[in-house]
Amino acid sequence: MLNDFLSLQSFVTEINSSNSTNHKIDVLTKYQNNQFVRQILHYTYHPYKQYGVSSDNLKKRSEEHTS
């Protein structure tokens, strides 16, 4: 499991290292067989999956726990 998160960290670092669309396509192609990265991207960007987490929601909960 640690290896999965290390590969995810490498993916994020690589994808953020350039603004070039071609570079991003190359990185996505490189990680296309990594099931963990694919799952993370699926759950992050799937338009019909909603988790009820927003910045306002997090701020509200943070204030409740600090009072």
C-alpha positions in Angstrom: 0.0 0.0 0.0 2.9 2.4 0.7 4.1 1.8 -2.8 0.7 2.8 -4.2 0.9 6.2 -2.4 4.6 6.6 -3.4 3.6 6.1 -7.1 0.7 8.5 -6.6 3.1 11.1 -5.2 5.4 10.5 -8.2 2.5 10.9 -10.6 1.3 14.2 -9.0 4.9 15.5 -9.0 5.4 14.7 -12.6 2.0 15.9 -13.8 2.6 19.3 -12.0 6.2 19.7 -13.3 5.0 21.3 -16.5 2.1 23.2 -18.0 2.5 21.5 -21.4 -0.4 19.5 -22.5 1.9 17.1 -24.4 3.9 16.5 -21.2 0.7 15.8 -19.2 -0.5 13.3 -21.9 2.9 11.6 -21.7 2.7 11.3 -17.9 -0.9 10.0 -18.2 0.3 7.4 -20.7 3.2 6.4 -18.5 0.8 5.7 -15.6 -2.1 4.3 -17.6 -1.5 0.7 -16.3 -1.2 1.8 -12.6 -4.6 0.7 -11.2 -4.2 2.8 -8.0 -3.6 6.0 -9.9 -6.5 5.2 -12.2 -8.8 4.6 -9.3 -7.8 7.9 -7.6 -8.4 9.8 -10.9 -11.7 8.0 -11.4 -13.0 8.9 -7.9 -11.7 12.5 -8.2 -13.0 13.4 -11.6 -16.1 11.2 -12.1 -18.9 13.7 -12.7 -21.6 11.6 -10.9 -19.7 10.9 -7.7 -20.3 13.5 -5.0 -18.9 13.4 -1.5 -20.4 16.4 0.2 -17.1 18.0 1.0 -16.6 21.7 0.3 -14.4 24.4 1.8 -17.3 25.9 3.6 -18.3 22.5 5.0 -14.7 21.9 6.2 -14.5 25.4 7.8 -17.7 24.9 9.6 -16.6 21.5 11.0 -13.2 22.9 12.0 -14.9 25.8 13.9 -17.2 23.2 15.7 -14.2 21.2 16.9 -12.1 24.2 18.0 -14.8 25.8 20.2 
